Structure formats: structure tokens, C-alpha cells
Amino acid sequence: MKTAETKRKTVAIVVSDKMDKSRIVVVERQKKHPVYGKYIKVRKKFCVHDAENKSKIGDKVVIQESIPISKRKKWVLLEILGQ
């Protein structure tokens, strides 16, 4: 079982806040192309649990892995960094 220290944390941007206690966030990172060597932006969307409905679209947030909350929600919102 993972402890709080071993769970992944990452910074993401909220792209949808239409659901109650849930947010859709996008994590963007850069990956080097294996053949051409060019850096490519890679985006991945996650469904995040926001119990207090504090975050809004465009907010930069810190998310952390957790136990599964529902079928798609496996991340929780830790803090809001701002716009």
C-alpha cells in the first residue's frame, strides 16, 4: 500500500467544473520524440475529487493520487495555486 510520501503529486490546470465535487484537469508535460529528438507537448486529462467545490476553470492546482473514489476518480485536489 502506498503511503502519503510515495503517492504521486503533480500540477494541473482545471478545464471543467460542471460536476459536483469533481473537476476535470489537464496535466501537460514535454516528451522527446524517439526518432527526431524534437520535444512534444503531451496532455492527459484526469478526473479529480474536489470535496468543497473551491476550484474554478483556469485555476492551477496540485493533485495527488489516492484510493479509487469512483470509476474514473483516482486523484484528489490538495491545494489551489491560483490563476
N, CA, C and O atoms as a GROMACS GRO file, in nm:
protein
  332
    1MET      N    1   0.084  -0.119   0.000
    1MET     CA    2   0.000   0.000   0.000
    1MET      C    3   0.088   0.125   0.000
    1MET      O    4   0.192   0.128   0.066
    2LYS      N    5   0.047   0.224  -0.074
    2LYS     CA    6   0.125   0.348  -0.085
    2LYS      C    7   0.097   0.439   0.033
    2LYS      O    8  -0.017   0.456   0.076
    3THR      N    9   0.204   0.497   0.085
    3THR     CA   10   0.188   0.595   0.191
    3THR      C   11   0.179   0.734   0.129
    3THR      O   12   0.190   0.748   0.008
    4ALA      N   13   0.159   0.835   0.212
    4ALA     CA   14   0.145   0.972   0.162
    4ALA      C   15   0.272   1.020   0.093
    4ALA      O   16   0.265   1.103   0.002
    5GLU      N   17   0.388   0.969   0.134
    5GLU     CA   18   0.514   1.014   0.075
    5GLU      C   19   0.537   0.954  -0.063
    5GLU      O   20   0.603   1.015  -0.147
    6THR      N   21   0.482   0.834  -0.088
    6THR     CA   22   0.508   0.767  -0.216
    6THR      C   23   0.402   0.796  -0.321
    6THR      O   24   0.420   0.759  -0.437
    7LYS      N   25   0.294   0.860  -0.284
    7LYS     CA   26   0.190   0.891  -0.382
    7LYS      C   27   0.235   1.006  -0.470
    7LYS      O   28   0.298   1.101  -0.423
    8ARG      N   29   0.203   0.995  -0.599
    8ARG     CA   30   0.245   1.098  -0.694
    8ARG      C   31   0.167   1.228  -0.673
    8ARG      O   32   0.047   1.226  -0.645
    9LYS      N   33   0.237   1.339  -0.687
    9LYS     CA   34   0.176   1.472  -0.686
    9LYS      C   35   0.215   1.540  -0.815
    9LYS      O   36   0.326   1.521  -0.865
   10THR      N   37   0.125   1.618  -0.870
   10THR     CA   38   0.155   1.691  -0.991
   10THR      C   39   0.073   1.819  -0.998
   10THR      O   40  -0.027   1.834  -0.928
   11VAL      N   41   0.116   1.911  -1.082
   11VAL     CA   42   0.047   2.038  -1.102
   11VAL      C   43  -0.038   2.026  -1.228
   11VAL      O   44   0.008   1.975  -1.330
   12ALA      N   45  -0.161   2.074  -1.221
   12ALA     CA   46  -0.254   2.064  -1.334
   12ALA      C   47  -0.337   2.191  -1.344
   12ALA      O   48  -0.335   2.276  -1.255
   13ILE      N   49  -0.410   2.202  -1.454
   13ILE     CA   50  -0.498   2.317  -1.477
   13ILE      C   51  -0.641   2.266  -1.493
   13ILE      O   52  -0.666   2.170  -1.566
   14VAL      N   53  -0.734   2.330  -1.422
   14VAL     CA   54  -0.875   2.290  -1.426
   14VAL      C   55  -0.935   2.333  -1.560
   14VAL      O   56  -0.924   2.449  -1.599
   15VAL      N   57  -0.998   2.238  -1.631
   15VAL     CA   58  -1.060   2.269  -1.760
   15VAL      C   59  -1.212   2.255  -1.755
   15VAL      O   60  -1.281   2.303  -1.845
   16SER      N   61  -1.266   2.190  -1.651
   16SER     CA   62  -1.411   2.177  -1.638
   16SER      C   63  -1.449   2.170  -1.491
   16SER      O   64  -1.386   2.099  -1.413
   17ASP      N   65  -1.553   2.247  -1.454
   17ASP     CA   66  -1.603   2.242  -1.317
   17ASP      C   67  -1.755   2.225  -1.313
   17ASP      O   68  -1.821   2.275  -1.222
   18LYS      N   69  -1.809   2.154  -1.410
   18LYS     CA   70  -1.954   2.139  -1.422
   18LYS      C   71  -2.011   2.035  -1.326
   18LYS      O   72  -2.130   2.042  -1.293
   19MET      N   73  -1.930   1.940  -1.281
   19MET     CA   74  -1.979   1.835  -1.193
   19MET      C   75  -1.970   1.878  -1.046
   19MET      O   76  -1.890   1.964  -1.011
   20ASP      N   77  -2.052   1.817  -0.964
   20ASP     CA   78  -2.049   1.845  -0.821
   20ASP      C   79  -1.939   1.761  -0.756
   20ASP      O   80  -1.936   1.639  -0.771
   21LYS      N   81  -1.849   1.828  -0.683
   21LYS     CA   82  -1.738   1.765  -0.611
   21LYS      C   83  -1.638   1.696  -0.703
   21LYS      O   84  -1.560   1.613  -0.657
   22SER      N   85  -1.639   1.728  -0.831
   22SER     CA   86  -1.544   1.670  -0.926
   22SER      C   87  -1.495   1.778  -1.021
   22SER      O   88  -1.568   1.872  -1.052
   23ARG      N   89  -1.373   1.764  -1.066
   23ARG     CA   90  -1.314   1.856  -1.163
   23ARG      C   91  -1.240   1.774  -1.268
   23ARG      O   92  -1.186   1.667  -1.238
   24ILE      N   93  -1.237   1.825  -1.390
   24ILE     CA   94  -1.154   1.767  -1.494
   24ILE      C   95  -1.032   1.858  -1.506
   24ILE      O   96  -1.045   1.978  -1.526
   25VAL      N   97  -0.913   1.800  -1.493
   25VAL     CA   98  -0.790   1.876  -1.503
   25VAL      C   99  -0.704   1.818  -1.614
   25VAL      O  100  -0.719   1.702  -1.652
   26VAL      N  101  -0.615   1.902  -1.666
   26VAL     CA  102  -0.523   1.857  -1.770
   26VAL      C  103  -0.381   1.876  -1.719
   26VAL      O  104  -0.344   1.982  -1.668
   27VAL      N  105  -0.301   1.770  -1.735
   27VAL     CA  106  -0.160   1.772  -1.698
   27VAL      C  107  -0.081   1.776  -1.828
   27VAL      O  108  -0.098   1.691  -1.915
   28GLU      N  109   0.006   1.875  -1.840
   28GLU     CA  110   0.084   1.891  -1.962
   28GLU      C  111   0.231   1.869  -1.930
   28GLU      O  112   0.285   1.925  -1.834
   29ARG      N  113   0.296   1.787  -2.011
   29ARG     CA  114   0.440   1.764  -1.994
   29ARG      C  115   0.506   1.759  -2.130
   29ARG      O  116   0.438   1.750  -2.233
   30GLN      N  117   0.638   1.764  -2.132
   30GLN     CA  118   0.711   1.758  -2.257
   30GLN      C  119   0.782   1.624  -2.268
   30GLN      O  120   0.840   1.574  -2.172
   31LYS      N  121   0.774   1.566  -2.388
   31LYS     CA  122   0.832   1.436  -2.414
   31LYS      C  123   0.918   1.446  -2.539
   31LYS      O  124   0.879   1.510  -2.636
   32LYS      N  125   1.033   1.384  -2.536
   32LYS     CA  126   1.123   1.390  -2.650
   32LYS      C  127   1.084   1.281  -2.751
   32LYS      O  128   1.065   1.165  -2.714
   33HIS      N  129   1.074   1.320  -2.879
   33HIS     CA  130   1.040   1.224  -2.983
   33HIS      C  131   1.155   1.125  -2.998
   33HIS      O  132   1.271   1.166  -3.005
   34PRO      N  133   1.125   0.994  -3.004
   34PRO     CA  134   1.232   0.894  -3.005
   34PRO      C  135   1.322   0.898  -3.129
   34PRO      O  136   1.440   0.864  -3.119
   35VAL      N  137   1.270   0.940  -3.243
   35VAL     CA  138   1.350   0.940  -3.366
   35VAL      C  139   1.405   1.078  -3.397
   35VAL      O  140   1.524   1.093  -3.424
   36TYR      N  141   1.318   1.180  -3.394
   36TYR     CA  142   1.357   1.313  -3.440
   36TYR      C  143   1.417   1.401  -3.331
   36TYR      O  144   1.480   1.503  -3.362
   37GLY      N  145   1.400   1.365  -3.205
   37GLY     CA  146   1.461   1.442  -3.098
   37GLY      C  147   1.388   1.570  -3.061
   37GLY      O  148   1.431   1.640  -2.969
   38LYS      N  149   1.280   1.601  -3.130
   38LYS     CA  150   1.204   1.722  -3.101
   38LYS      C  151   1.117   1.699  -2.977
   38LYS      O  152   1.064   1.590  -2.956
   39TYR      N  153   1.102   1.804  -2.894
   39TYR     CA  154   1.018   1.794  -2.776
   39TYR      C  155   0.873   1.822  -2.814
   39TYR      O  156   0.844   1.919  -2.884
   40ILE      N  157   0.784   1.736  -2.766
   40ILE     CA  158   0.642   1.743  -2.800
   40ILE      C  159   0.563   1.761  -2.670
   40ILE      O  160   0.594   1.699  -2.569
   41LYS      N  161   0.459   1.847  -2.675
   41LYS     CA  162   0.371   1.862  -2.559
   41LYS      C  163   0.275   1.744  -2.555
   41LYS      O  164   0.210   1.712  -2.654
   42VAL      N  165   0.267   1.679  -2.440
   42VAL     CA  166   0.177   1.567  -2.420
   42VAL      C  167   0.079   1.607  -2.310
   42VAL      O  168   0.120   1.649  -2.202
   43ARG      N  169  -0.051   1.595  -2.338
   43ARG     CA  170  -0.154   1.633  -2.241
   43ARG      C  171  -0.233   1.509  -2.201
   43ARG      O  172  -0.260   1.421  -2.283
   44LYS      N  173  -0.270   1.504  -2.072
   44LYS     CA  174  -0.352   1.396  -2.023
   44LYS      C  175  -0.456   1.454  -1.928
   44LYS      O  176  -0.424   1.538  -1.844
   45LYS      N  177  -0.581   1.408  -1.941
   45LYS     CA  178  -0.690   1.456  -1.856
   45LYS      C  179  -0.714   1.358  -1.742
   45LYS      O  180  -0.707   1.236  -1.760
   46PHE      N  181  -0.743   1.414  -1.625
   46PHE     CA  182  -0.777   1.334  -1.509
   46PHE      C  183  -0.904   1.389  -1.445
   46PHE      O  184  -0.930   1.509  -1.451
   47CYS      N  185  -0.982   1.301  -1.385
   47CYS     CA  186  -1.098   1.341  -1.306
   47CYS      C  187  -1.051   1.347  -1.161
   47CYS      O  188  -0.997   1.250  -1.109
   48VAL      N  189  -1.073   1.462  -1.096
   48VAL     CA  190  -1.018   1.489  -0.963
   48VAL      C  191  -1.132   1.516  -0.865
   48VAL      O  192  -1.230   1.581  -0.900
   49HIS      N  193  -1.117   1.466  -0.742
   49HIS     CA  194  -1.217   1.489  -0.637
   49HIS      C  195  -1.189   1.623  -0.568
   49HIS      O  196  -1.082   1.643  -0.512
   50ASP      N  197  -1.287   1.713  -0.573
   50ASP     CA  198  -1.278   1.843  -0.506
   50ASP      C  199  -1.399   1.853  -0.412
   50ASP      O  200  -1.505   1.901  -0.452
   51ALA      N  201  -1.382   1.809  -0.288
   51ALA     CA  202  -1.493   1.796  -0.194
   51ALA      C  203  -1.564   1.927  -0.164
   51ALA      O  204  -1.684   1.928  -0.139
   52GLU      N  205  -1.492   2.038  -0.166
   52GLU     CA  206  -1.551   2.166  -0.128
   52GLU      C  207  -1.590   2.254  -0.246
   52GLU      O  208  -1.636   2.366  -0.226
   53ASN      N  209  -1.574   2.207  -0.368
   53ASN     CA  210  -1.608   2.281  -0.490
   53ASN      C  211  -1.542   2.419  -0.494
   53ASN      O  212  -1.606   2.516  -0.535
   54LYS      N  213  -1.417   2.428  -0.454
   54LYS     CA  214  -1.348   2.557  -0.448
   54LYS      C  215  -1.283   2.597  -0.580
   54LYS      O  216  -1.277   2.716  -0.611
   55SER      N  217  -1.234   2.502  -0.657
   55SER     CA  218  -1.159   2.537  -0.778
   55SER      C  219  -1.253   2.577  -0.892
   55SER      O  220  -1.366   2.529  -0.901
   56LYS      N  221  -1.204   2.664  -0.978
   56LYS     CA  222  -1.279   2.711  -1.094
   56LYS      C  223  -1.196   2.688  -1.221
   56LYS      O  224  -1.078   2.653  -1.213
   57ILE      N  225  -1.258   2.705  -1.335
   57ILE     CA  226  -1.190   2.686  -1.463
   57ILE      C  227  -1.071   2.781  -1.473
   57ILE      O  228  -1.084   2.900  -1.444
   58GLY      N  229  -0.957   2.729  -1.513
   58GLY     CA  230  -0.837   2.810  -1.529
   58GLY      C  231  -0.745   2.810  -1.409
   58GLY      O  232  -0.631   2.856  -1.420
   59ASP      N  233  -0.790   2.758  -1.296
   59ASP     CA  234  -0.705   2.754  -1.176
   59ASP      C  235  -0.592   2.652  -1.193
   59ASP      O  236  -0.611   2.545  -1.251
   60LYS      N  237  -0.476   2.688  -1.141
   60LYS     CA  238  -0.364   2.594  -1.135
   60LYS      C  239  -0.373   2.526  -1.000
   60LYS      O  240  -0.378   2.593  -0.897
   61VAL      N  241  -0.373   2.392  -0.999
   61VAL     CA  242  -0.395   2.316  -0.877
   61VAL      C  243  -0.288   2.207  -0.860
   61VAL      O  244  -0.224   2.166  -0.957
   62VAL      N  245  -0.272   2.163  -0.737
   62VAL     CA  246  -0.185   2.048  -0.707
   62VAL      C  247  -0.277   1.931  -0.679
   62VAL      O  248  -0.367   1.941  -0.596
   63ILE      N  249  -0.254   1.818  -0.748
   63ILE     CA  250  -0.335   1.699  -0.729
   63ILE      C  251  -0.246   1.584  -0.681
   63ILE      O  252  -0.125   1.584  -0.706
   64GLN      N  253  -0.307   1.488  -0.613
   64GLN     CA  254  -0.233   1.374  -0.560
   64GLN      C  255  -0.312   1.246  -0.583
   64GLN      O  256  -0.435   1.247  -0.578
   65GLU      N  257  -0.241   1.138  -0.609
   65GLU     CA  258  -0.303   1.006  -0.623
   65GLU      C  259  -0.373   0.967  -0.494
   65GLU      O  260  -0.332   1.007  -0.385
   66SER      N  261  -0.479   0.889  -0.507
   66SER     CA  262  -0.548   0.839  -0.388
   66SER      C  263  -0.609   0.703  -0.420
   66SER      O  264  -0.594   0.651  -0.531
   67ILE      N  265  -0.678   0.648  -0.322
   67ILE     CA  266  -0.751   0.526  -0.349
   67ILE      C  267  -0.866   0.560  -0.444
   67ILE      O  268  -0.909   0.675  -0.447
   68PRO      N  269  -0.917   0.465  -0.521
   68PRO     CA  270  -1.028   0.496  -0.612
   68PRO      C  271  -1.151   0.546  -0.538
   68PRO      O  272  -1.200   0.483  -0.444
   69ILE      N  273  -1.201   0.662  -0.582
   69ILE     CA  274  -1.319   0.723  -0.522
   69ILE      C  275  -1.443   0.682  -0.601
   69ILE      O  276  -1.551   0.663  -0.545
   70SER      N  277  -1.426   0.669  -0.732
   70SER     CA  278  -1.532   0.620  -0.819
   70SER      C  279  -1.465   0.551  -0.938
   70SER      O  280  -1.345   0.525  -0.935
   71LYS      N  281  -1.541   0.523  -1.042
   71LYS     CA  282  -1.485   0.452  -1.157
   71LYS      C  283  -1.369   0.528  -1.221
   71LYS      O  284  -1.268   0.467  -1.256
   72ARG      N  285  -1.382   0.659  -1.237
   72ARG     CA  286  -1.280   0.740  -1.303
   72ARG      C  287  -1.198   0.827  -1.210
   72ARG      O  288  -1.090   0.873  -1.248
   73LYS      N  289  -1.246   0.850  -1.087
   73LYS     CA  290  -1.178   0.942  -0.994
   73LYS      C  291  -1.078   0.868  -0.907
   73LYS      O  292  -1.115   0.790  -0.820
   74LYS      N  293  -0.949   0.894  -0.934
   74LYS     CA  294  -0.843   0.833  -0.855
   74LYS      C  295  -0.742   0.937  -0.808
   74LYS      O  296  -0.633   0.903  -0.762
   75TRP      N  297  -0.778   1.064  -0.820
   75TRP     CA  298  -0.693   1.176  -0.777
   75TRP      C  299  -0.775   1.268  -0.688
   75TRP      O  300  -0.896   1.279  -0.705
   76VAL      N  301  -0.707   1.335  -0.594
   76VAL     CA  302  -0.773   1.433  -0.508
   76VAL      C  303  -0.701   1.567  -0.520
   76VAL      O  304  -0.581   1.572  -0.546
   77LEU      N  305  -0.777   1.674  -0.501
   77LEU     CA  306  -0.721   1.809  -0.506
   77LEU      C  307  -0.659   1.842  -0.371
   77LEU      O  308  -0.726   1.833  -0.268
   78LEU      N  309  -0.532   1.881  -0.372
   78LEU     CA  310  -0.463   1.917  -0.248
   78LEU      C  311  -0.471   2.067  -0.219
   78LEU      O  312  -0.510   2.108  -0.110
   79GLU      N  313  -0.433   2.148  -0.319
   79GLU     CA  314  -0.435   2.293  -0.299
   79GLU      C  315  -0.451   2.366  -0.431
   79GLU      O  316  -0.422   2.313  -0.538
   80ILE      N  317  -0.498   2.490  -0.420
   80ILE     CA  318  -0.515   2.576  -0.536
   80ILE      C  319  -0.401   2.677  -0.536
   80ILE      O  320  -0.381   2.749  -0.438
   81LEU      N  321  -0.326   2.681  -0.646
   81LEU     CA  322  -0.212   2.771  -0.656
   81LEU      C  323  -0.250   2.908  -0.709
   81LEU      O  324  -0.175   3.004  -0.692
   82GLY      N  325  -0.364   2.918  -0.775
   82GLY     CA  326  -0.411   3.045  -0.830
   82GLY      C  327  -0.435   3.035  -0.979
   82GLY      O  328  -0.442   2.925  -1.034
   83GLN      N  329  -0.449   3.151  -1.045
   83GLN     CA  330  -0.476   3.154  -1.188
   83GLN      C  331  -0.357   3.118  -1.266
   83GLN      O  332  -0.361   3.114  -1.389
   0.00000   0.00000   0.00000
